[in-house]
Amino acid sequence: MCGIVGYIGERDAMPILAKGLQRLEYRGYDSAGLAILSNGTLTTHKRAGKVADLLEHINGETIPGTLGIGHTRWATHGAPNDVNAHPHESFSRTISIIHNGIIENYSALKKELSKRGYKFRTETDTEILATLIEDIQKNTGAQLEEAVRLALNEVIGAYAIVVISDAEPDKIIAARKGSPLVIGIGEHEYFVASDASPIVEYTKNVVYMNDEEVATISRVDGLSIKTIRNQVKTPYIEELELNLEEIEKGGFEHFMLKEIYEQPTSIRDSMRGRLNARAGTVSLGGIKDYEKKLLNADRIIMVACGTSWHAAMVGEYLFEDLARVPVEVEYASEFRYRNPVLGENDVVIAISQSGETADTLAAVQLAKSRGATIFGICNVVGSSISRETHAGSFTHAGPEIGVASTKAFTAQLTLLTLMALRIGHKKGTIPESRYQTLLAELDRIPEKVKETLKTDEKVREIAETFSSVRNFLYLGRGYNFPVALEGALKLKEISYIHAEGYPAAEMKHGPIALIDDDMPVVVLATNQSAYDKIINNIHEVKARNARIIAIVSKGDTVISEMADYTIEIPATAEQLSPIVSVIPLQLMAYHMAVLRGCNVDQPRNLAKSVTVE
Ligand code: F6R
C-alpha cells in the first residue's frame, strides 16, 4: 500500500513524478504529494484525494528541479487529509521523506523526540522518522546516508523510504524492509519506485532492493548500497520484462475490464512452456529442485489472503482430488499468529498476486523458520514473497492494475492445476487416461474463456435489472464453492453491495432466513457430480421467492427452465470449471459497479498491495 517514486537526473523531475504517481495510484489513493529539491530549496505540494486532485491543485505549474520524490497514500496512521499526506518534513524542514509501511515503535520514538524539544505537525509515523534522522544529524554531524542508516537501526516495523535533504541537494537515499522498492538505472539518471511501472518508460535496467538495505544515489558517485549494519553490497542489475503497453488501458474504459478480457492470453501465458498436451507432459522448472518435497509431503498448507485465498481453496480441491495429499487452507493473517504445528514433511504453498502481502510474507517466514518447505505462486517477479520461498512458479498474468483481482486469480488456478496434475501423475494417483484428458482440456481452457467472454452483454443486461439491490447471495458446491466466495467478494469490493458466498447445501443452516424476493441468488450450476443436489438447492431458494441467476453449462435445459436468468458457459471438466465459471461473476461485479457509478479500478478504502498487516 502507498506508492512511492523518486527521481534524480538531468530532466525536470516534476512530470516524471506526476506520471509515476498516476501509475502507482492503484497502490493507495487517499492523498498524494510531491517534493522537488532545486537550488537547495525544497518545494512541497500535497493534497487529500487522488493524484488528479494534487495536479489540479498545482494547476499546471512546473516546479523546476531535477531531483524529487512523490507519494500516493493509503492511510495507516492519521486521517487521509492534506496535512497527513506525504512527503513529510523533519522538524526544521530540512529533510523530506516519503514512506510506505508502518513504524511500529513510533509512539516511543515520538515521546523521546518530544522530550528533546521537537514538535510535530502531523499524526503520522513518517514524520517521526524524518525528525529522528534530523536529530541524529544534529547530534553526530553524520551525512544524510549515515543518519538514515542509524535511524533505521532504531526503527521497528516495515518501510520503504526515500529521503532527500536540502543540505545535500545532489543525493537521494532509499531504504527498504518489508515494503518493496526498485531502483531504475538510466543514462545519468536514476528512478526509485514501489514497483517498476513508473520506471519502465525510461529504462529496463533495475535493481530490486533487499530488506535492510540502504541505497545512496548521488549525481557524482552513482549508486551504492549498504546494509543498515554498514556492510557494502554490490547492486545486482536485472533487466525488466515489463512492457509499457501492459500497464496502459489499451482502449478499455477501465483496467479491470481490460484485465478480464486479457484472460484467454494470461491463462495461455501461464501455461506456456509448462503444458504440452500433445506430449502429455507438464514441466515446472521453478519447482524442480524441491519437487521431491511435494511428492513426499505429509500435508500441504496453502496460505494466502483475499482472492488468492479463494484460489488456494480451489487448490485444496485439486490437490486432494488429483494428488491425494491432505491440504489445509489458511488465512495468512490467522496462521502467522496461532502457533501452527509444522514439521519438515509439511509443504507450504503461498499464493499472492503482488508477492508483497504482509501477512502472507510473515506466514512464509514463520513456516520457513519451523523447517517447512515453501513454494510460492506469485505474479510479480522480484517480489518479497517470491524471494523468500524455496521454490515456486510465477503466474505470467502480466501486471494487474485494477484493484479487484481477476486475471491473477485465473492464472493462479492454472498454476495450481498444473502442479496438482504433475504431482498426481508422478505419484500415480491419477489414472493415465484421466490425466491425458485433463491435460487436453486444460489446453482448451483459454478458448473456452474467450467463448465465455461473449456473455458480457447478457451479464450487463442482468446487472441492469439488479443494480439497485442491497444484498446478493452466491451459491456453489464442490469446485464451484470457492468461486461463489470469489463472486461475492468481487461484487462487495467494487460495487459496495453486500454479498455472501455459501456452499449451496449449507445455506439452509442459516442464510436461508434472509431469502425473499429482494435477495437475488446467483447459483453456480455447472457441476456434473452434484447436479441433482444443485437442483434441490434451487428449489429451496425458489420456494422463498428469490430471483435466481444460474450459471449453467451450454445445452443445459433443466436448470435454465427453473432459473429467472441463465448465463450459459462452455462445459468443461469439473476440476477446471472455476477458471471458466468465475468469468461471468467478474463481469457481473464490473457492470454493477459501473451502473452504480463506483470507481471500478480504485474502490474505496482498498489498495492493491497490502503491505501492512
Ligand atoms: C480482491 C483482492 C484482494 C487480494 C488480497 C491478496 O480482489 O485483490 O483480496 O487478493 O489482498 O493480495 P495478493 O494476492 O497480492 O497477496
Residues whose N, C-alpha, C, O or C-beta is under 5 A from the ligand:
A	BS01	F6R	C305 G306 T307 S308 I351 S352 Q353 S354 G355 T357 V403 A404 S405 K608 V610
